[in-house]
Amino acid sequence: MATLIHDGFTIDHTPTSAVAAGGVVVVGSIVGVAPRAISANALGAIQIEGVFEFPKASATVVTAGAAVYWDADPGAIVVTQATGDVFCGHAVAAAGNGATTVQVKLGR
């Protein structure tokens, strides 16, 4: 038997460094967005469901419905289509060459 804890649109997280509102947070294989700033070592919530606009490299072409991944390597911090990065969600709209953002539905 399972007991409902909450709806699961957000999860609690305690980051080791401060996270700005809108900051992308990776917890294991979960990608979320901080709706509000979270101080270092303080409990806060990250949203793991919903549609968000993420940065992408302008040369990356993403089709609607494509799986996208988060590349958090220093200097990158963008959505990619590289399966070696952390699964982020699916693009809900196409983002062509020259576009610097893509709309992504978080989660599986």
N, C-alpha and C positions, 0 to 999 in steps of 0.2 A: 504494500500500500504506500502511496505517496501523499504528502501533505503540501498543498499550495502555500508558497511563501509570499510571492507577489507576481505581477504580470510579466516580469522579465524584460521590460523595455529598457530598464537601467539595471546596472549592477554596482555594488559598492566597490571602491578601490582606494587604496592608500598608496599614492605615488611617492617614490623616494626623492623626486625633485618636483618643483612647482609645475603645474599644468595650467596654461591660460585657457580662458573660455574659448571653445572651438578647437582646442588642441586635440590631436589624435593620440589615443592611448592604446597600446597593445598589451594585453594580459594573456600570456601564453599564446594561444591561437585565436583569441578573440580581439577584434578591432572595435573600438568604441570612440565616441566623441564626448568631451567634457562640456556639458551645457553651461556650466559656470566654472570659474577659476577654482582650482584645488591647490591648497598650500602643500608644500613638501611635508611628508609624514603625517598628513591629516586625511581623515576619511572623507571621501566625496563620492559622487555618483558619476558614472559614465553611461551614456546612452548607447545601446547596442542594437537598436531597431530604429528604422526610419530612413528617410532619403536625405542625403547630405551632398553638398557640392564639395568635391575634393580637388586639390591641385593635380595636374598631370603635366608631363613634358609636352611641349607644343607639337613635337613631331610624332607623338604617339597617337595612333588612330584607334578609337574604341567604338565598337558598334553597340547599338541598343541590345541589351540582354546578355552581353559578354561578361564573363567572370572577370573580376579585377582584383588586384592584390596590392598591399601596402608595402612600399619600400622605405623603411625607416632608417636606412644607412645615412650617416651624417652627410649632409650636402645634397641628398636626394629628396627624401620626404615627399614622395609623390605616389599616385596610383599608377600601377603598371599592369601589364598582362603576363608578367613573368611568374610562372607557377612556383618558383623557388622563394618568392616573397610570401608574406602572410595573407591568406585569403581574407578579403574585405567584404565582398558582396557582388552585386551585379549592376552594371550600368543600366539606368532606366531611360537614357537618351543617348543618341550617338554624339560623339565628340571627335571631330575631324582634325586634320593637320592644321596647326595654327591655333587651335583652342587650347587654353591653359587650364581648363577645369572640366570635370565630368560629374554628372549627377549619379550617385551610387545609392542603391538600396542596401543598407547594412544587413549582415546576417546571411544565413544559409538559404 
